[in-house]
Amino acid sequence: MRRPTLDGSLWTVLAVGQAAAPAPRKTLQDDPAFQRKNYQENIEKDAECNRSPEWGPFRAQLLQTEEDMRVELAYEKMMEWGLENVTKVDEQSKICLLGLVAMQFYFAHMLLFEVGSVEAAADAFRMMDEHSGALHPDLLDQAAGYGKTWPISADALDSLRRALLRASAGGGTGGPDRRRRFKNAFGLHDEDWSQVWGSWRPTGAAPERLAGPWGAAQAGAPKPSFRVFVYDPDTMPALRALTRGGSFCKHNQWGMEVALHDWFLACPCRTDDPEEADFFFAPHYTSCLINHADTFTGCDTKQLCGPTTALFQQALSSSAYYRRMDGGRDHIFVWGSGMAADGPFATWRDWVPNAIFLMTEPELWNPYKEVVQASYAPYKDILVPGRITVDDMIALGKMAKPFDERSILGHFIGWPRPPHPSVMPPEECQNSSCPLNVRSVLLARKGEEMLHVDVDVPYMESFLGLTSSLFCFVPRGKSAWSSRFFQTFFAGEGVVEKPGSISAF
């Protein structure tokens, strides 16, 4: 028998006496985050954009133009094609992503280094950052033909990002010869910094104002409480390899490694004179790059990473200031994943045992069976939250139900994980019969009334359970760190305001 659906537009075939076949079960791989993007086919099949009557000739002309004249060509085409309009930019990104990135790169570069307008350059960079961040740095370089197909590179984009952040430090009016920016890249101005620096003073007194430059802070600004020298990847090849793809890596859950690098670059506390520094910040994005297993040959999250360990050793060996204090006591590192310091820098205990770690993880990473002592030390290290996207924060807030309307008692979506081998042999704790395998114990209750428990489902199903439950289980997985812990903060009742972002771009 045939019967129309409610809207009458589709017909569903139902066999008499038989139930309709259930819809196929969706898994995590069915989530939109894992689906091919509009630009991917163009990148793979036509990176040169020769299919486009506009972008193909533009690419040829750009490559034939002298380097210092390319910005004029880029600007001319930008105006001719109306690409100051955001809607048109988004449309063109689906046709020729690399051409758009190249055009925006030259424009932002010119605004910063020739015009000298940090604000205008930052606006142009943000638009480029939105599109270049869609590509892993290795994929961007490969698609650009390593400069021969499109005259851009991941290193050039990263270098421009750092230059913009450094130039944005400061706030207020400055002296007569130099107008300082009212706000830095993170939107902080003089009075904000006064509160920051004042909070470091035992008396709570407001900091003094600078009569002249001091670190990155200019005349008229509040005097910082400390100075930080940020190692520059442009002058240290090892760090350049460890900080590839800031635009790409800032988007994922390990993005605080990028955000905190950005923060110190844009901070008036930064100094470019290492002799006057109180601390040294060593940037890297290894949580992102190691989790993308094709970045470093033979290196993923299942074993300690030899290639990145060698790069850290090389970077520190080239620093004249690494040995200034015992065990790197004045050095700062950020570790943004459950691997902590051990995965990316396996020999850190020999090199920087006393360094300050800003990290998400106080415990052990299960795949590292040979590591039985955590990287985190409470007397010197600081735990920082992992990153979740602003879009996720907003979505969770909008989906959140009032507590009296929540029909689910408890929620958990995740994979089963045995405990770390230092607790007990994993082979002896594989399923729900082992109380220490907490996730398996929870998953064994799948299907019970009042519980929303499952494994391998799209993100949206997890969000629906999260925002409809009275309690959310956050058990240890491969380690203690989990982004779901921070998601629960935004799944509370009636949280719909747009939260702030710690992203400079």
N, C-alpha and C positions, 0 to 999 in steps of 0.2 A: 504494500500500500504506500502511496506517495502522499506527503502532507507538507504544506508550506511552513516555513519558519515564521516567527512573529511578524517580521517586516514584509513577508510575502515575496521577497526578492530572490530567495534561494530555496531549492527543494532538497529535502533530506529523504533518502531511501531507507525505509524501516521495514524489516521483514516482520510479518504478523507473528506474534508470539515470541519474538526474539528481541533482546535489548540491543540498543545501538552500540556499535564497537567503541570502546574507550579511546580517547585521543592519545596519541603517543606521548610518553612521559618525556618532559623536557629536562635537560641536564644543564650544568654550568656552561658547557660549550655552546648552548643555544642562546645564551644571554647576548644582547646587542653589543656588549663590550668585546666579544670575541668574533663578531661578524666582520666580513671584509668591508673596508671603508670605500667610499666612492673614488678616492684618489688611487687606490692600490693597483687597479688594473692599468691605469694610465702610467703609473710609475714603472710597472713591470714590462708593459708592452710598448710604451712610447714615451720614455723619459725625456727624449729630445723635443717632444710636443710637436712633431712634424705634421700630425693630423690636424692641428689647428692652423687656420690661415693667418692668425695674428702672432701666436707665440713661436711658431717655427721660424719665421723670418726674423723675429726679434732676437731669438737665441743666436742665429747666425751673425746678425749685425752686432750683437753684444760682444761676441768672441773676437770680432774683427776690429773692435774699437779699443783704443789705448786705455789702459787701466784708469788713468786719471780723468778720462772723459766719459766713462761708462755711466756715472751718476747722471749726467745731462741727458743721455739717451733714456735711462730708466725713468727719470722725472718726466721727460717729454711723453713717453708712452703711458705713464701713470695718469697724466692729465688728459691725454687724448682718449683713453679708454674709460675715463671716469672712475678710476680705482681709488679715489679718496672716499668713495661711497662704500660703506661696510658690506652692504648687501651684494654689490657687484663683486667685491673682493671674494666673498664666500663662494659665489658662483664660479669665479675664475679658478679658485683653488681646486675645484673638481675637474677642471680641464687641464691645467698646467701648474701643479703645485710648486715644482722647483723653479719655474720661471717667475712665479709670484714671489717666492722667497728671495730669489736673486734681486729682483726689482726693489723689494722693500729693504733688503740689506744695504744696497748701495745708497738708498735714500736716507736711512737712519745713520749710516756711517758719515755721510756728508753733513747732516744736521749737527752731529756731535763734533766732528773734527774740523770742519770748515766754517760752519755757521756759528758753532759754539753754543748752541741752545740745547741744554740737557733735557729740558722739558719736552721740546718738540721731537728730539731724537728718541726719548723714552716712549712717546706716543707711537712713533713709527715702528719702534722695535717691538712694542707690545703686539702690534698687528702681525708682524713677521713671526714673532714668538708663538703666536697662536697656531700658525701653520707649520713652522719648522719642527715644533714639538710633537707633531704627529709621526715623525720618522725617527727611528733609532739612529744614532750618529753614524754607525757603520753603514746602514742602509742609505742614509742621505749621501754619504761620500761615494758609495758605489753607484747610486743612481745619477749623481752629478759627474760620473766618469772621472772622479778624482781631479776635478777642475777642468777637464777637457770637454765635457758635455755642457756643463754650466759652471761659470767661474765662481763657485762658492764652495765652502767646506765646513764641516762641523767645527773644526778648530777656529775658523774665522768668526763664526757666529758666537762661539763661546767667548772669544777674546773681546768682541764688541759688547757682549753682555757685561763682562767684568769692568770694562772701561766705563760704561754707563753708570754702573753701581758706584764705582769709586768717585765719579764726578758728581754724584747726587748727594754726597755727604754734606751736612751743614743745614742751616736754617736761619731765618731772620734776615736782617738787612745788610750786615757786613760793613766794610769800610767804604770810603769814597771811590776807590779804584776798582772795586769788584762787588757786583751785586750777587750775594749768595742766594741760593734757592731757598724759598720759604719753607719747603718741606723736602725731606729726603725721599728715596724711592719707596719707603714704607709709610710715607705720609706723616712722619714725625717732624715737629718744628721745635724751636728753641724752648718754649715753655714745657713741652713734653720731655725734652732732654733734661731740663732743670729738675723735674720730678725724678727721672731715672737716676741722675747722678746724686741728687740729694738723698735718695733712699739708701745709698751706700755709706752715708756718713753717720757715725754713731749719734751725733747730736741732732740729726735731721735738718741741719741748717742748709739753706740754699747754697749751691756752689757759686764760687766767684765767677765773674765774667772775664773773658780773655781780652787782654789789651793787644795781643798779637796772635799769630797762628800757633797752634799747639797740636801736633798730630794732624789729623784731617779736619779738626775744628778750626774755624777762622775767627778773626777778631770780632768781638761782640757776642760770641756764643758762650754758653755755660761751659766751664772747664770740666772735661771728663774726669772720672775718678780713676781710670786706668787706661792704658794704651795697648792696643793689640796690633801686632804686625801680621799681615795675612800673606802667607807664601804665594807667590805669583806663578801660576802654571805657564805663563808666557815665557818665563825665564828658566823654568825647571821642566825639562821634557818628561820626567817620570810622573810629575803631578799632572801634566797635560793629558797623559794617557789615563790617569785616574779620575779626571774631572770632565770627561767627554760627555757631551749631550745634556747640558743643563736644562735646555728647553724641553727635552724628552723626559729626563729623569725627575723633574720637579712634579710631574703629574701623578706618579704612582705612590703607593703607601710608604715608600722609603724616602719621600721627597724632602723630608726635613734636612737631609744632608745637603741638598741644594739651597734650601731656604736659609739655613744658618750660615752658609758660606755667603750668600747674598747679603744677609743681615750685617755681618762684620765688614764687608766691603763698603756698605752704605752708612756705616756708623761713624760719627765724629770721633769715636774712641780709636778708630784705626789710625795707625801711623805708618808712613812709608820709610821711616828711619828705624831700622832694627835695633840700633844702639839705645834708643830711648824706650823700647817696648817693655811692657810688663809681662805680656803673654805673646805666644806665637800660635797662630791658627793654621793647621795643616788641612786644606780642603781635599775631599775625594767624594766620589759618588759610587762607591763599590757595592753597596746594597743593591742598587739598581743594575749596575753593569754585570755583577756576578749572577743575579737572578735571570738575566738574559744570557743564557749559557753559551751563546756563540760569540760573546765579546772577547773573552780571553781563552785561548786554546786549552782544552783539557780542564776547564775550570767551571764548576757549577756549585750548587748549594749542598752537594752530598759529601764533599771533602774540602779540606783546607786548601786555599787557593795559592799555589806556588807563584804564578805570574804576578799577581798583585802584591804578594809579600815581597818579591824581588824589587818591585817598583817603589814600595814604601822605604825599603832599605836604601835604594839608590837615592831617593829624594832626601832622606835624612843625612846620608853620607855627604851630599853636596851642600848641606847647610853649614855655615860657619857658626851658627848659634845653637845647634842641636845639643851640644855638650856643655852649654853655659851653666845649666843646673843639672844636678844628679838625676839620671833616669828620665830626662825630659819633663821635669816638674813644672816648667812654665809653658809647656806645649798643650794645645787643645785639639782633640779629635772628636768627630761626630760619627757614631755607629748607629745606623738606622734600621737594623733588622735583627731577627733572632740569632743570626750568626754572630752578633756582637763584634768584638775585635778579632777573635780567633780565626774566623773564616777568611777575611781579607788580609790580615796581617798576622800570620801564624807565629812569627818570632817577636811579637811586640814586647813580651816579657823580658827579652834580652836587650831591646832597644829603648823602649819608653815605659818602663814599669810604673813610673810615678806620674805619667802624663794625666791630664784631666780629660775624662771621657764624658761627653754628652751622649746619652744612649737610651734606647727604648727597653733594653733587656737586662734584667738583673740575674738571670738564670742561665742554664745550659741549653745548647742546641742539640736536639736528639741525634741527628746524623753524625755528629762528631763524637764517636765513641771513645776516642783516646783523650778527649778534653774532659777533665773531671773537676776543674776549678773555674768558676765563672770569671768573665772579664771585669764585671762590675765590682767596685770596692766602695762601700758607703762612705768612707772617710774622705774621698777625693772626687768621686764621680757624681753626676747629676742625671736623673732620669727625666726624659722629655717625652711628650706624647708623640705617637706616630701620626702620620698625615692621613686624613680622609678628605675627599674633595668637597669644595664648597657646594657643588651641585648635589652631592649626597646628603650634606647637612640640611640643605633646603628641602630636598625630597622627603627625608625622614621627618622633618618638622611638619610638613604639610600632611603627611600620611598618618601622623600620630593621632590615635583615638583618645578621648577622655578615659580615665581609668575605670569609670563606672560602665563604660561601653566595651571594655576589653573582655573578650570571651575565652581567651586562652590563658591558662595558668602559667605555663613555662615554655620557653622557646630555646631551641638550639639547632643550628645548621652547621655542619662541619664534617671533617674526615676523622675516622678513628686513628688514634695515635697511641702507641705504647709509651711507657715512661722512658726516661733517659737510662742508658745502660748502667750508669753509676748507682741507680736506685735498685734495679733488678734486671736480669737478662731479658731482653725484649721477647725472645722466643718463649719465655715462660709467662708472658702477659700480653697475649694477642687478642683476646676477646673480652666479652662482658663478664666472664667468669672470674676475671682478675679485677678486684676493686680499684687497683691503681690505674687501670686503663679507663679513666673516667669518661672519656668520649664514647667508648664502646658501651659502657654501662648506660649512658643516656640514649644512644642510638638503639639499644635493645628495646627501648620503650616506645619506639615509633608505632604510631597507630592508636596509642592509648588516648582516651578521652581527656580533653583539657590540656593536652600537650601538643606542641608543634615541633616535632623532631624529625630531621631528615638529613640526607647526605646528597651531594652532587645535584644541586638545583640552581636555577638562574638567580641572580642577585635580587631581582624584584620579589621572588617568592620569599627569600630570606627577609627582605625589608617588610613585607606584609606581616610575617610572623612577629618580627621585632616590634612593630608599632601596634600590634593587637594583643600583646602579652603583658601580664602583670610582672613577670619575672623573666630575666634573660640569663641563661647559663653562659659563662665565659671560662670554660675549662682549659687547662694547658693543652697545647698542641705539640708541634715540633719544639716549641719553647713556651715560655710564659707569655711572651708578647703576642698580642692579637689586635687587629684593627677593630674587631667587633666590640671590644671594650669601649672604645671611643665612640662608636656608632650609637651605643645605648644612651649616651649623653644627649643626643639630638632626637631620640625617639620618644622623649618624654611628652607629657600632655601639653598640647598647644604651643609647641615651639615652632613658630613660623617665620620669625624675623630672620633676615639674611645675616648670618654670622660674619665676623671679620675674617680676613685671609692673611696668612703670613707670607704671601707671595709678593715679591716686588714687581713682577711683571705678569 
